[in-house]
Amino acid sequence: MLHLNQIHKIFNEGTPDEKIAIDHVNLSLKPGDFVTIIGSNGAGKSTLMNIIAGVLIPDLGEVHIGGVNVTNSLEFSRSKMIGRVFQDPMAGTAPSMTIEENLAMAYSRNKTRALRRGVTKKRRDYFREVLESLHLGLENRLRAKVGLLSGGERQALSLLMATFTEPSILLLDEHTAALDPSRAELITNLTKEIVNRYNLTTLMVTHNMQQAIDLGNRLIMMDKGQIILEVDEENKQQLTIERLLEEFKRIRGIQMANDRAMLT
């Protein structure tokens, strides 16, 4: 479903601030794979997500989604095949528009555009039905401005908007990091439920090592723009935070005091 071949990206090339952000990375995801990504700040996690999404174009290498070479395609042209949820709950929705208007925009993402009413009765009934799956009562607030929702409610709505057209790839970029623990747990459970429901091919960046272990069927660790560890489904079932820290020490020869030290 997703194939990254020798992806390489340099920022500020030829200057004193030159930085290799992604260093010849290879990664392949089969349909339905759910891969969690961990690593310290500056490891290249978000840069990798931006290259997949088309926000950034790699200097070298190729990106293939569903067998199509999209390496040089920009973000808007990939939007039909990619859903994305960001860390900031404000980033995935239009706050001045209503819940149903936001859903109507997301619903049209992978459909032919035409001059027609954005929210019909049929669509409103459908939106109400899918909102019920969030168990937040938003199905009764379709005409409420999204800017009035709490951070957790907006992130739940963003997750729904990113997934209910069943994209080829779902990108989750630390999408629970800005929430309080109870809301983070809610969004984590919704993520698991929605990904399983639609069998979505998913990449999730997280700073929470236990979350990275608990979710998905594969895990990768990044450092200095490289994938330094890949854990398959069978081995992930026996994985612990302590074993991850030991692997990091073994690969990089660095003693980490704890999981927070490695991920901040």
C-alpha positions as CSV (number, residue, x, y, z in Angstrom):
1,M,0.0,0.0,0.0
2,L,2.8,2.4,0.9
3,H,6.4,2.1,-0.3
4,L,9.2,4.5,0.5
5,N,12.4,3.8,-1.5
6,Q,15.6,5.5,-0.4
7,I,14.0,8.7,0.8
8,H,16.5,11.4,1.5
9,K,15.9,15.0,2.6
10,I,18.4,17.7,3.5
11,F,17.4,21.1,5.0
12,N,19.6,24.2,4.4
13,E,22.0,22.3,2.1
14,G,25.4,23.9,1.6
15,T,25.0,26.2,4.6
16,P,26.4,26.0,8.2
17,D,22.9,25.0,9.3
18,E,22.8,22.0,6.9
19,K,20.8,19.1,8.5
20,I,20.1,15.7,7.1
21,A,16.5,15.2,8.1
22,I,15.8,11.9,6.4
23,D,18.7,9.6,5.6
24,H,18.0,7.1,2.8
25,V,14.9,5.6,4.5
26,N,13.1,2.5,3.2
27,L,9.7,1.5,4.5
28,S,6.9,-0.7,3.2
29,L,3.4,-1.1,4.6
30,K,0.9,-3.7,3.5
31,P,-2.8,-3.0,3.4
32,G,-4.1,-2.9,6.9
33,D,-0.7,-2.4,8.6
34,F,-0.8,-0.1,11.7
35,V,2.8,1.1,12.3
36,T,3.7,3.3,15.4
37,I,6.8,5.5,15.2
38,I,8.8,6.6,18.1
39,G,12.0,8.6,18.4
40,S,13.5,11.8,20.0
41,N,12.7,15.3,18.8
42,G,14.7,15.9,15.6
43,A,14.7,12.2,14.7
44,G,12.8,12.8,11.4
45,K,9.4,11.5,12.3
46,S,7.3,14.6,11.3
47,T,9.5,15.2,8.2
48,L,8.8,11.6,7.1
49,M,5.1,12.2,7.6
50,N,5.3,15.5,5.6
51,I,7.0,13.7,2.7
52,I,4.3,11.0,2.6
53,A,1.6,13.7,2.7
54,G,3.2,15.7,0.0
55,V,4.0,18.8,2.2
56,L,7.7,18.2,1.4
57,I,9.3,16.7,-1.7
58,P,12.3,14.4,-1.1
59,D,15.6,15.3,-2.5
60,L,16.2,11.6,-3.5
61,G,14.0,8.5,-3.5
62,E,10.4,7.6,-4.4
63,V,7.0,7.5,-2.6
64,H,4.5,5.0,-3.9
65,I,0.9,4.8,-2.6
66,G,-1.3,2.0,-3.8
67,G,1.1,1.3,-6.6
68,V,1.2,4.9,-7.9
69,N,4.4,6.9,-7.9
70,V,3.4,10.2,-6.1
71,T,6.9,11.4,-5.3
72,N,6.5,14.7,-7.0
73,S,2.7,15.2,-6.4
74,L,1.8,18.0,-4.1
75,E,-0.3,17.8,-0.9
76,F,-3.6,18.8,-2.5
77,S,-3.3,16.1,-5.2
78,R,-2.7,13.4,-2.6
79,S,-5.6,14.4,-0.4
80,K,-8.0,11.9,-2.0
81,M,-5.8,9.1,-0.8
82,I,-4.5,10.4,2.6
83,G,-6.2,11.3,5.8
84,R,-4.2,13.1,8.5
85,V,-4.8,14.2,12.1
86,F,-2.3,16.6,13.7
87,Q,-1.2,17.2,17.3
88,D,-3.1,20.6,17.5
89,P,-6.9,20.0,17.8
90,M,-7.3,23.4,16.0
91,A,-5.5,22.2,12.9
92,G,-7.9,19.6,11.4
93,T,-11.1,21.6,11.4
94,A,-12.6,25.0,10.4
95,P,-13.6,26.6,13.7
96,S,-16.0,29.2,12.1
97,M,-18.0,26.5,10.3
98,T,-20.5,24.1,11.8
99,I,-19.9,20.4,12.5
100,E,-22.0,19.4,9.5
101,E,-20.2,21.9,7.2
102,N,-16.8,20.5,8.3
103,L,-18.1,17.0,7.7
104,A,-19.4,18.0,4.3
105,M,-16.0,19.2,3.2
106,A,-14.3,16.0,4.4
107,Y,-17.0,13.9,2.8
108,S,-16.3,15.5,-0.6
109,R,-12.6,15.1,-0.4
110,N,-12.5,12.0,-2.7
111,K,-15.5,12.8,-4.8
112,T,-16.0,14.7,-8.0
113,R,-16.8,18.3,-7.3
114,A,-19.9,19.9,-8.6
115,L,-22.3,22.8,-7.8
116,R,-24.7,21.3,-5.3
117,R,-25.9,21.8,-1.8
118,G,-23.1,20.9,0.7
119,V,-25.4,19.4,3.3
120,T,-28.5,17.6,2.0
121,K,-31.0,15.7,4.3
122,K,-29.4,12.4,3.2
123,R,-26.0,13.6,4.1
124,R,-27.2,15.0,7.4
125,D,-28.7,11.7,8.3
126,Y,-25.4,10.0,7.4
127,F,-23.3,12.5,9.4
128,R,-25.6,12.0,12.4
129,E,-25.1,8.2,12.1
130,V,-21.3,8.3,12.0
131,L,-21.1,10.9,14.8
132,E,-23.0,8.5,17.0
133,S,-20.0,6.2,16.8
134,L,-18.0,8.8,18.8
135,H,-20.3,8.5,21.8
136,L,-19.9,12.3,22.5
137,G,-23.4,13.5,21.7
138,L,-22.1,15.5,18.7
139,E,-24.9,14.0,16.5
140,N,-27.3,16.3,18.3
141,R,-25.1,19.4,17.7
142,L,-24.7,19.3,13.9
143,R,-25.2,23.1,13.5
144,A,-22.9,24.0,16.4
145,K,-19.7,26.0,15.5
146,V,-16.7,23.7,15.7
147,G,-14.8,26.5,17.5
148,L,-17.1,26.0,20.5
149,L,-16.1,22.4,21.0
150,S,-13.5,21.2,23.5
151,G,-10.1,20.1,22.4
152,G,-11.0,16.4,22.8
153,E,-14.3,16.9,20.9
154,R,-12.5,18.6,18.1
155,Q,-9.8,15.9,17.9
156,A,-12.5,13.2,17.8
157,L,-14.2,15.1,15.0
158,S,-10.8,15.5,13.2
159,L,-10.2,11.8,13.4
160,L,-13.7,11.0,12.0
161,M,-13.2,13.5,9.2
162,A,-9.9,12.0,8.3
163,T,-11.2,8.5,8.1
164,F,-14.8,8.2,7.1
165,T,-13.9,8.3,3.4
166,E,-11.6,5.4,4.1
167,P,-8.3,6.8,2.8
168,S,-5.6,4.7,1.4
169,I,-3.2,6.0,4.2
170,L,-4.0,7.4,7.6
171,L,-1.3,9.6,9.2
172,L,-1.6,10.4,12.9
173,D,1.0,12.9,14.0
174,E,1.1,12.9,17.8
175,H,-2.7,13.3,17.7
176,T,-3.2,12.7,21.5
177,A,-0.2,14.7,22.8
178,A,-2.0,18.0,23.4
179,L,-4.9,16.4,25.3
180,D,-5.4,15.8,29.0
181,P,-5.0,12.1,30.0
182,S,-8.8,11.3,30.0
183,R,-9.3,12.9,26.6
184,A,-6.1,11.3,25.3
185,E,-7.4,7.9,26.4
186,L,-10.7,8.6,24.6
187,I,-9.0,9.5,21.3
188,T,-6.7,6.5,21.6
189,N,-9.7,4.1,22.0
190,L,-11.5,5.8,19.1
191,T,-8.4,5.5,17.0
192,K,-8.2,1.8,17.7
193,E,-11.9,1.3,16.9
194,I,-11.9,3.3,13.7
195,V,-8.7,1.9,12.3
196,N,-10.0,-1.7,12.9
197,R,-13.5,-0.9,11.6
198,Y,-12.2,0.3,8.2
199,N,-8.9,-1.8,8.2
200,L,-7.0,1.4,7.5
201,T,-3.3,1.4,6.6
202,T,-1.9,3.7,9.4
203,L,1.2,5.4,10.5
204,M,1.2,7.0,13.9
205,V,3.9,9.2,15.5
206,T,3.8,9.2,19.3
207,H,6.0,10.2,22.2
208,N,4.2,7.8,24.4
209,M,6.2,4.6,24.3
210,Q,3.5,2.5,26.0
211,Q,1.0,3.8,23.5
212,A,3.4,2.9,20.7
213,I,3.6,-0.7,22.1
214,D,-0.1,-1.1,22.7
215,L,-1.4,0.1,19.4
216,G,-0.8,-1.4,15.9
217,N,0.9,-4.4,14.6
218,R,4.3,-3.0,13.9
219,L,6.7,-0.5,15.5
220,I,9.7,1.5,14.2
221,M,12.2,3.6,16.0
222,M,13.9,6.6,14.3
223,D,17.0,8.5,15.2
224,K,19.0,11.1,13.2
225,G,16.8,10.6,10.2
226,Q,17.2,6.9,10.0
227,I,15.0,3.9,11.0
228,I,17.2,2.2,13.5
229,L,14.8,-0.5,14.7
230,E,11.8,-2.3,13.2
231,V,9.6,-4.6,15.3
232,D,7.2,-7.0,13.5
233,E,3.9,-8.1,14.7
234,E,5.1,-11.3,16.4
235,N,7.9,-9.6,18.4
236,K,5.8,-6.6,19.2
237,Q,3.5,-8.7,21.4
238,Q,6.3,-9.4,23.8
239,L,7.7,-5.8,23.7
240,T,8.2,-3.7,26.8
241,I,9.5,-0.1,27.4
242,E,12.6,-1.6,29.1
243,R,13.3,-3.7,26.0
244,L,13.0,-0.7,23.7
245,L,15.4,1.3,25.8
246,E,17.9,-1.6,25.8
247,E,17.6,-1.8,22.0
248,F,18.3,1.9,21.7
249,K,21.3,1.6,23.9
250,R,22.6,-1.4,22.0
251,I,22.2,0.3,18.6
252,R,23.4,3.7,19.5
253,G,25.6,2.9,22.4
254,I,23.8,5.5,24.6
255,Q,22.6,4.9,28.0
256,M,19.1,6.5,28.5
257,A,17.9,7.3,32.0
258,N,14.3,6.5,31.1
259,D,11.7,6.6,28.3
260,R,11.0,10.3,28.7
261,A,14.7,11.2,28.3
262,M,14.8,9.4,25.0
263,L,11.6,11.0,23.6
264,T,12.0,14.6,24.5
